[in-house]
Structures are given as structure tokens and as C-alpha cells.
């Protein structure tokens, strides 16, 4: 047959994902030949796949091809509903030209040849996730790296020497000489929605299709709100150093492997201790989340198992179906996709959840959990830590699902006006500071105004912030004025750019180190609109925190309603390459406030009960039961006791205790006013050096 022409797609049009075929990881080529031998196949027919150990299984071809082999243009579907090898795959099958097929994959998949070139240049320490980040691929696990390496090995481009060393072969070098590679610096920061991208959503399995058909407007508001704690398994004994990078789907699959078809709670906990290093409290939260999610169910007395249909939609390649399932169980899933337009900050989506859907419990952690599921399902793309954009598949899924009605204003981080922070939910000074951060952070001639806005922002977080500037000094110096054990200082370097990106020649890391010494500071941070990949790499090497303007604004919004202590804010500087730590801490603080609010709600309902025997009291045992049944993660008894002690104090005077029972002794409005009065009194304090 004639040799097909390979047309290299533009970077943005290539697939982020590369499919994998069951079998040996380095035997992908042989596995693909076994598939091609069965083609063509009509839609609805089965394809025979050989798994590890030689077991042959029949799999519905539509599901497998859609999920694994269409993204790299390995198979195609004709207008007559026939699946067949693409022309390039058929040519390779007939000729055995492995370099040709590698070129085909490189033309259709991101980071194929680029990864091979990086392995050639950095054979001993190639750090693939850092490479992916430089290409704006927000991967959190090595799965897609492993898939590319497996294909490279199968096509003879790469060899593995020993356990870990990867070596590019002569064929691999020949391949690299003949393809055009994309440099990370040339990857466009295109923040507009991909309007011309074609959607290719897989069809849902029958059980899920039926559930979606039955799901109507009456079911929308009955869904749960909080997803809660997803066990990520970061501290298990013997886990490799990159275990913290496991994807959220991998984390679920690994945890559900412990449950299997049936196990007692004690058996699962024992396995979770060994595999993930979980304590009892974390295990309890994990199981509560998984049961609410519907992926774990009670199969007999005190025995739990994974429903078969859940096992199916948690298989690799079924991620979109799992997001469909999440939409049926939780509010603000499909609605989140519908709210996205262009470059969208996670903080903007939190505001949409609260203002358009009245979901006051939704915080940054909950939104990021949803976005993480969606990013791994290919429904959204992550631009940086705080910003995402919806893909064609994401838009198609939002159009497919039944959604709650809300105001149709989309949440885009490109909005720069002050009215993005409503006066009803933030005071005027904070709104002005946020507007100034956005305005001056993207201007080339307003460095002083940007520095002043940063000083005000860190002052809002509770630091003593001094705007210095000038030659030989840092822009902003922040200080924690507490006891010596909790005291620390940090220097803040302000970097504005009209282009929206801080380039590698704009940050002088040697000067920052000099400022650290000059001001006797413990930490350093650079704040700017966005940072070039090389700046991120250098900052990580120097242990300097990079904070985008949108990330700082997200912190300000979270701090307004659930502030962290100044010692807790040290996490912002001690984890410069992992901002999830500080955001997770804010999420925990917000959930603590939600527990306090729910206690008052329960006591108010009990006070208005007409039961003459109870006299408005509820026992601590019944209160614990109610809270642990309704809240995710379940609050501890000790924390509930702390809340009750606070509410019954002479300052708050909200609750009265009688032995092991409590009742509400004032209306919620008066309690709110009393707390507001306390807050106002504390806010009027003039701290030395901060007034």
C-alpha cells in the first residue's frame, strides 16, 4: 500500500492522553497487532484482548476503542459504523515500520518526541513531571509518562537498562533527527476556549444511561453537596517517593482494591494502615466519603464491597462516566462545567456556587476536588494552579446533563472589574485591594501601586506588612509579631507584567537571596500574574515561593470567612512547590466553621420541637449522631465538645448545659450579632507597628 502522509498537528490540537492496551507494558506493539488482526469490527461487536498472564477477555469494541485508541488516531470509525485501523496504523501493520508509526504518534499526541529527547539529554535525572509542567500539562501522576515510555520501548526507540535507567536506541536517535520537536517556550498560553476542538464523548454504559434518563429536575436539589475527604495514600509504609503524585482516580482504585468484593470494616482498616499509613480517624473519613459516593456499599452485616457497576466505571478510560456518576450524586458538578468560559479561576467557581446556587458550604477544596476529577477525565484543562479552561468534551457533557437552573453568568478570571467581589460578601477595602492587585499586576508602569496593593493584601492576612521598595531593599517585608517560637519574617518581591507572564530574565534570584540576608528574613516569595516554566523550576530549586495574583486573591477570599492562624500561614512558605497544603488547610478551617453552624441549626430545631419532655434539650450522644450522619468528613467528638464549650461560654451565651444535654437559649440572629460585636471589638485594636 502507499505510504500515508503524516501531518503533524499543532500542539494545542494534539491529544493529552495516549491509550494503552492490556498486556505487558513493553509489549504494546504486539498487543496492537493482535487488535488490528481482528479489524474491521462493527459497532457493538467484541474485541478479544490478552491480559497479563495470558487470559483472553472479550470487551465491547466501542468502549475500548473510544477510551484508548482514538486519541492517538490509532483506530478510526467509519460513517458505516465500522471500526478499522487508521491508514497509518494499517501501513505499520503491513510493513513493520516502527519509526513511521512513532512519527504518527508524535504528530497526534503531546509530549511524545519531546519526552524522548529529554530522556536522551537527561538520562540520569529526567524528572518527567517537571518536563510536563513546562509544557503546561498539569499531570499529577506518572501514568501518561509510563504510557509513552511503554510505546517507545515497544517501537524500539528506548531500552531500559536495569531497574530504572532509560537509554535511547539508535532507532530512537534516528526518529528524533527526523521529527520536529516543540520547545516549551513556544507552547502558546492560549487562554481562550477551544471552540474548534471536536468533542468525542464516549457513550455511557447501559446502567448509567438509564440513571441519567431517569434523573430529572426534581432530583437536582436532592443531591449531596460535599464530596469530602478523598484518601490519597501519601504516607503508607514502603511507598515510593512519588506516591504523593498519584492521581485522584488512581487513589480511588488503590483504596477500593482493599475493599474488594467483601471485607469487614476491621479488615479494611488493617489493610489501609499497612498500605496508606492511615489512622482510625482518616480511615473513618475515607469510608464515609466512599459510601456517600456510592463506590462502597454494605453487602452483609459489617461487610462492605464495591458494586460491580462502580468497578466498571472506575477502570482506566472510564473517567468521563465516573464524572457522570458524580453529577448524579453531588451538586455543582455539571453546573461547574457550564459555568466555565475561557480562563476560569477556581475562586471564581466558588463564588458561582455560593451566589448562583446558594451552596454556602462549597469552598476552594471542594471545587478543586471536582476540577481534579474533570481534568483527569479530559473535561477541563489546567492552565496553572488556580486557573482552568473547559474542553470540547467538557462543554458537550454539560450540554448532555440535566442541570440546576442558576443565573447564567459565566465565571471567568479574565473579568477585571471590582464588582467581581460583591459588596454583600466582602468589605469595600478588600474589594479595592483585589481590584488593585489585578489592575496593577498586569501593568508595566505601576510597580509602586502593585507593591502597595501587595502590602495591603498581606496585612489583611494578619502580617505586619511594610512597603519598602527602592534600591537594595525588598518590595514588601512581612513580619509575624508573636512569641519567639512562632515569629518569622518573609520578603515579598512584586513582579508585574503587561504580557501577563513573568519571564526568566525578570526574576533575579541572587538579589532575592541578598534581600533575605539584609532583612534577616526566613522566607521569600515572588508574586506576579503568571510565571514562565523556567522561573518555576528555578524557584523550586531555590525554595522560593511563587504566588500568582489569582492564587493570592483566592487566599484573601478564603481568609475572610475562615482565617488561618499566622503560624499556620507559615505553610505558604514552607511548601513552595505544593500550594495544595495551604488551600487544604483553609478547607479544613471552613469545614470547622460549618460544624459550628450546624450545631446551632440542630439546637434551634430541637428548641422549636413541641416535645414537652425534652424541653428543648438534646443529649450530646444524639447531637454527635446527627452531626456525624450529616457532615463529611465526620467531626470528632472532641471538636464537637470544643464547639459546645465555646457556645455555652459567658461571652457567647448561646447554649445552656444541663449534665450531658444542651439547649439553645437565644435566637440565631442575636448570637450572630454578639459574635459580630466581639469581632468588631477585636478589629478595633491598634497593633504596634501595624496602625
Buried (B, 14 or more C-beta within 10 A) or exposed (E): EEEBEBEBBEBBEBBBBBBBBBBBBBBBBEBBBBBBEBBBBEBEBBBEBBEEEEEEEEBBBBBBBBBBBBBBBBBBBEEEEBBBBBBBBBBBBEEEBBBBBBBBBBBBBBBBBBBBBBBBEEEEEBEBBBBBBBBBBBBBBBBBBBBBBBBBBBBBBBBEEEEEEBEBBEBBBEBBEEBEEBEBEEBEEEBEBBEEEEEBBBEBBEBBEEBBEEBEEEEBEEBEBBBBBBBBBEEBEEBEEEBBBBBBBBBBBBBBEBBBEEBEBEBBBBBBBEBBBBEEEBBBBBBBBBBBBBBBEEBEEEBBBBEEBBBBBBBBBBBBBBBBBBBBBBBBBBBBBBBBBBBBBBBBBBBBBBBBBEBBBBBBBBBBBBBBBBBBBBBBBBBBBBBBBBBBBBBBBBEBBBBBEBEEEBBBBBBEEBEBBEEEBBEEEBBBBBBBBBBBBBBEEBBEBBBBBBBBBBBBBBBBBBBBBEEEBBBBBBBBBEEEEEEBBBBBBBBBBEEBBBBBEBBEBEEBEEBBEEBEBBBBBBBBBBBBBBBBBBBBEBEBBBBBBBBBBBBBBBBBBBBBEBBBBBBBBBBBBBBBEBBBBBBBBBBBBBBBBBBBBBBBEBBEEEEEEBEBBBEBEBBBEBBBEEBBBBBBEEBBEBBBEBBBEEEBBBBBBEEEBBBBBBEBEEBEEBBEEEEEEEEEEEEEEBE
